[in-house]
Amino acid sequence: MSRYARQIALPEFGQVSQDRLTAAHLLVVGAGGLAAPVLQYLVGAGVGRITLMDGDRVSLSNLHRQTLFRMDDIGAPKAEVAARHMAALNPDCAITALTSPLDPANAPDHVAAADLVLDCADSFAASYVLSDTCLAQNTPLISASVVGTSGYCGGFCGTAPSLRAVFPDLPDRAGSCATDGVLGPSVGVLGSLQAQMAMAVLTERPSPLGQIVTFDAMAHRFGGFRFDAAPEPQGGFGFIAPQQTRPGDWLVDLRAADEAGPALPGATRCRVTDFDHPDTRPDGQRAVLACRTGLRSWQAATRLRSTWDGDIALIALGDLHEGD
């Protein structure tokens, strides 16, 4: 037990908390910049089991912030590399690496197997899928997001409202690390906060659920607020996987004709602005709106909802991964 002696020695931690960490099973979605401190601190602290999901591979542009990886790892699956490095850090932690991405079809089973979920993905679609699933299963979710030099970390679901209760609508433009850039230390700060919140939930210390902490690196400032009483919004747009479409769905592909990504057979090609016209709507069918990230699908759904009250589902197709 000398490995954990320094944390067990804390009066507010002790052997009982250590035993709770050892018994825990976490689902960590994303093996990039946020996951680097999350995995290192939680594996180092002695969490018993982790299921790690990421469908991406290591690239050179990752290395300034995704500090689990080395030059020799470029081209390898992130989940497998991260699991291998963490096994070297602490063999007491059993890590299962899954190289398929999270989607609305596989999320329920993975969430059901976990005591706590950590959203470390650079995808707002994944965040909403995890939040919707965790809310339905009463599973706590620690979610963080960083773009540029600022971001937030929050505790959702379980005994707290969901992500949708705090962010019911998307902005007109959703930033990402790829398009807006990101500073490595900012990611490290928010990932460390995720690890701290996770340990608080697992060890039943003062709960971070129902709280958001914000961080602005340029101002060197933390902020935050509680949202314990935030109401769950009604009628939000849910995400489905491509294989969850049904016969009779009005399937719309909002990507440009030359935009790379997985094929979507049988879809009608439209633009978001097409939904500004009242005649761009289905006739008695479910509307399924697809794009790469889910942002254009959400924007088109918002426009469609103003003229049509039928069912609407969204698909975030993502990029074309090797083997697709």
Secondary structure in CASP SS format (residue, H / E / C, confidence):
PFRMAT SS
TARGET T0000
AUTHOR 0000-0000-0000
METHOD secondary structure of the structure
MODEL  1
M C 1.00
S H 1.00
R H 1.00
Y H 1.00
A H 1.00
R H 1.00
Q H 1.00
I H 1.00
A C 1.00
L C 1.00
P C 1.00
E C 1.00
F C 1.00
G H 1.00
Q H 1.00
V H 1.00
S H 1.00
Q H 1.00
D H 1.00
R H 1.00
L H 1.00
T H 1.00
A H 1.00
A C 1.00
H E 1.00
L E 1.00
L E 1.00
V E 1.00
V E 1.00
G C 1.00
A C 1.00
G C 1.00
G C 1.00
L C 1.00
A H 1.00
A H 1.00
P H 1.00
V H 1.00
L H 1.00
Q H 1.00
Y H 1.00
L H 1.00
V H 1.00
G H 1.00
A H 1.00
G C 1.00
V C 1.00
G C 1.00
R E 1.00
I E 1.00
T E 1.00
L E 1.00
M E 1.00
D C 1.00
G C 1.00
D C 1.00
R E 1.00
V C 1.00
S C 1.00
L H 1.00
S H 1.00
N H 1.00
L C 1.00
H C 1.00
R C 1.00
Q C 1.00
T C 1.00
L C 1.00
F C 1.00
R C 1.00
M H 1.00
D H 1.00
D H 1.00
I C 1.00
G C 1.00
A C 1.00
P E 1.00
K H 1.00
A H 1.00
E H 1.00
V H 1.00
A H 1.00
A H 1.00
R H 1.00
H H 1.00
M H 1.00
A H 1.00
A H 1.00
L H 1.00
N C 1.00
P C 1.00
D C 1.00
C C 1.00
A E 1.00
I E 1.00
T E 1.00
A E 1.00
L E 1.00
T C 1.00
S C 1.00
P C 1.00
L C 1.00
D C 1.00
P C 1.00
A C 1.00
N C 1.00
A H 1.00
P H 1.00
D H 1.00
H H 1.00
V H 1.00
A H 1.00
A C 1.00
A C 1.00
D C 1.00
L E 1.00
V E 1.00
L E 1.00
D E 1.00
C C 1.00
A C 1.00
D C 1.00
S C 1.00
F H 1.00
A H 1.00
A H 1.00
S H 1.00
Y H 1.00
V H 1.00
L H 1.00
S H 1.00
D H 1.00
T H 1.00
C H 1.00
L H 1.00
A H 1.00
Q H 1.00
N C 1.00
T C 1.00
P C 1.00
L E 1.00
I E 1.00
S E 1.00
A E 1.00
S E 1.00
V E 1.00
V E 1.00
G E 1.00
T C 1.00
S E 1.00
G E 1.00
Y E 1.00
C E 1.00
G E 1.00
G E 1.00
F E 1.00
C C 1.00
G C 1.00
T C 1.00
A C 1.00
P C 1.00
S C 1.00
L H 1.00
R H 1.00
A H 1.00
V H 1.00
F C 1.00
P C 1.00
D C 1.00
L C 1.00
P C 1.00
D C 1.00
R C 1.00
A C 1.00
G C 1.00
S C 1.00
C H 1.00
A H 1.00
T H 1.00
D H 1.00
G C 1.00
V E 1.00
L C 1.00
G H 1.00
P H 1.00
S H 1.00
V H 1.00
G H 1.00
V H 1.00
L H 1.00
G H 1.00
S H 1.00
L H 1.00
Q H 1.00
A H 1.00
Q H 1.00
M H 1.00
A H 1.00
M H 1.00
A H 1.00
V H 1.00
L H 1.00
T C 1.00
E C 1.00
R C 1.00
P C 1.00
S C 1.00
P C 1.00
L E 1.00
G C 1.00
Q E 1.00
I E 1.00
V E 1.00
T E 1.00
F E 1.00
D E 1.00
A C 1.00
M C 1.00
A C 1.00
H C 1.00
R E 1.00
F E 1.00
G E 1.00
G E 1.00
F E 1.00
R E 1.00
F C 1.00
D C 1.00
A C 1.00
A C 1.00
P C 1.00
E C 1.00
P C 1.00
Q C 1.00
G C 1.00
G C 1.00
F C 1.00
G E 1.00
F E 1.00
I C 1.00
A C 1.00
P H 1.00
Q H 1.00
Q H 1.00
T C 1.00
R C 1.00
P C 1.00
G C 1.00
D C 1.00
W E 1.00
L E 1.00
V E 1.00
D E 1.00
L C 1.00
R C 1.00
A C 1.00
A C 1.00
D C 1.00
E C 1.00
A C 1.00
G C 1.00
P C 1.00
A C 1.00
L C 1.00
P C 1.00
G C 1.00
A C 1.00
T E 1.00
R E 1.00
C C 1.00
R C 1.00
V H 1.00
T H 1.00
D H 1.00
F H 1.00
D H 1.00
H C 1.00
P C 1.00
D C 1.00
T C 1.00
R C 1.00
P C 1.00
D C 1.00
G C 1.00
Q C 1.00
R C 1.00
A E 1.00
V E 1.00
L E 1.00
A E 1.00
C E 1.00
R C 1.00
T C 1.00
G C 1.00
L H 1.00
R H 1.00
S H 1.00
W H 1.00
Q H 1.00
A H 1.00
A H 1.00
T H 1.00
R H 1.00
L H 1.00
R H 1.00
S C 1.00
T C 1.00
W C 1.00
D C 1.00
G C 1.00
D C 1.00
I E 1.00
A E 1.00
L E 1.00
I E 1.00
A E 1.00
L C 1.00
G C 1.00
D C 1.00
L C 1.00
H C 1.00
E C 1.00
G C 1.00
D C 1.00
END
